[in-house]
């Protein structure tokens, strides 16, 4: 074998902390169950069009009737919210926030950088940062509908009941869009190996 030909270097697979993997798995499972149970609640009185509005097909739903759909939805709301709180504390304690959230340098990189990978990193952090207020809005609007009497001050911030329901409903496709963009940017940064490392 010609020693002048350099050996092919094995690329080290990215690794993720067990805690980060656990937070991501719980996040995805609880979000999925909240969506399918939330659609059951939606079907009882669609946000758009009243009771005669468009209904989601039964195979997308979980829960037998409105009451059971609410039970599923609110149970996993707590799982989802507490998991996000735990992940937030984890990011803060481990100082991962320094590499996760956008800064003025990222905004500048998006505007003027000629380095494609640097711009992708910047977009990733910008998207990661932008989803935080959306998640807080989803939880706040959900809590306002969960306990409208006890949290009347929170519900009042959204104006009327229809506005509250509409805002909460819109946060769902927004979070799904974030999940798609987040995964797409992760693929561009680290290929499929990076995405797989978070779940396997």
Secondary structure, DSSP 8 states (H G I E B T S, - for coil): --TTS------------HHHHHHHHHHHHHHHHHHHHHHHHHHHS-TTTGGGS----GGG--SSSHHHHHHHHHHHHHHHHHHHHHHHHHHHHTTTHHHHS--HHHHHHHHH---HHHHHHHHHHHHHHHHHHHHHHHHHHHHHHHTTTTTHHHHHTT-SHHHHHHHHHHHHHHHHHHHHHHHHHHHHHHHHHHHHHTT-
